[in-house]
Every structure is written in C-alpha cells, then in structure tokens.
Amino acid sequence: MDIRKIDDTISVSPQIAVEDVAEIARLGFKTLVANRPDHEEPGQPAMADIEKAAAENGLKFVYLPVESGNVTDEDVDRFAPMIQDADKPVMAFCRSGTRCTILWALSSARELDLEEVVSRAYRAGYDIRGLAPRIIQQAEKH
C-alpha cells in the first residue's frame, strides 16, 4: 500500500487490496473513498468486497467512480460536498491515486489558492501543474 498524505483531512493511494482495509482503519482513517470503477482493469478487487471489508472495520465507504483521464465538472461537483461532509481523515483510492488527487485539487480550488493546491499535490507525489487553467476555472466558478 502506498498512502500519500495531501493534508490532515485526505490521503490518496493507488489501488488497494481487500486485505489493506484493516490497516487503513488501524491507521485512523474514518472514510474510504473509491474513485475507480469496477472492472476498469482485469483482476482488480471488486468494490463490493472492499465495501464489505470497510464495514467490517468500522469505516464509512463511498463509491464515487470516475472514468480514467476524464474527470468532469460533474465529478468534481459530486466529490466536493462528499469530501467536505465525510468523517475525516479520508483515504481515497483509484488506479494510481492521480484521479483522487485531481478530484481533490479541483474541489479544493474553491477554497485554496492555486499555488497551495499544486504544492500539496506535489508534496504527495503528484505533479498537477498542467491542470492550472482548470484549477483557476474552478476557483472562479465558486
């Protein structure tokens, strides 16, 4: 497991295994968010199995699938209130962690300036400078 902390409220990770869920709970996370659609790749764990493990380990589970390479404004509009209202800290995962980071960045642009959003993502290992125009657009919308 490769958990990357963005800030005190959210961390992201590449695909997790069902067996990882107990450790995620042990580390103190309260909500587990899956941003990866089922059947995106052969052999990936079923989200229903991860959801079951989350429930068994006292984690809230949110399934918010987003198509790889196609994070829409609608996806961000669903992610923003979910992450704001979620029990924290949150651990979100997808195939590589990038989708989760993009969702976080675009929704956080509504409250943080561009430099802070890019910096937090970069410290977590995700270079999202190329999203600057879209981050600015999100900030201007809200």
Phi, psi and omega in degrees: 000140184233077182278128182240116183282125174271312174203190184292346183261335185214140170232158179232163182205152165295174182318132176258164174258159178306320181295341181282340188298319179300320179292322178300315177295317181299327179286354175101003177292148182251330182229137178245123183245125177257114178257010182253128177293147171302149174064022178292327183216138179302136175089354178288150180297147176289137180297329177298323178290321178291320178299317179298315179297323178298313180299318180295338182252015175075020178262142169283144182237132177236124177256108182230075185291138180228134180293133180301132178075010184216060177282113183268166175298326178296321176299315180296320179295333175277324182290316187305306180290328179298312183290326179294321184270350184292150170293133186247156003283156181254142171239118180247144180221157173210206181294313184238350186097347183293313179304315179299318180295318178297315178301314178299312184299313182292324178285326180288338179299344179286344183231336182248154178282164184306312183300318181292318178299310181297319181296314180297317179296318181297317178298334178275356177101016181237119180268104184248020180304328179295344178270004185310313180299322180287325177296316177298319179300316178297319180297321182288334180287338188235000000 
